[in-house]
Amino acid sequence: MASNNVYMQAMLNFWDDELARAVSDLHHAETYDDRGAIEWHEERVRWAKMKINDIRDSMGSKKGA
């Protein structure tokens, strides 16, 4: 079970980093009013938040088991 927790923590770190990169890229795209890039980075932000919530939910439900 410990290896699963390490894996889940690594995945959480990955998606946290991806969220930070996506937000930074979104800000950059908004600065230059690049509509295509804005839509793409908004989707990256949405996806990263969804994955982070899924991982946190999974980690929380397994701790109580």
NORTADA-V389008 format. One line per field, one symbol per residue. ss: DSSP state (~ for helix, > for strand, _ for the rest). phi: phi as a letter, one per 20 degrees, with the letter a starting at -180 (. if undefined). psi: psi as a letter, one per 40 degrees, with the letter a starting at -180 (. if undefined). A space follows every 10 residues. Layout:
ss = ???
phi = ???
psi = ???
This chain:
ss = _~~~~~~~~~ ~~~~~~~~~~ ~~~~~~~~~~ ~___~~~~~~ ~~~~~~~~~~ ~~~~~~~~~~ ~~~__
phi = .fffffffff fffgffffff ffffffffff gelegffgff fffffgffff ffffffffff fefef
psi = dddddddddd dddddddddd dddddddddd defgdddddd dddddddddd dddddddddd ddde.
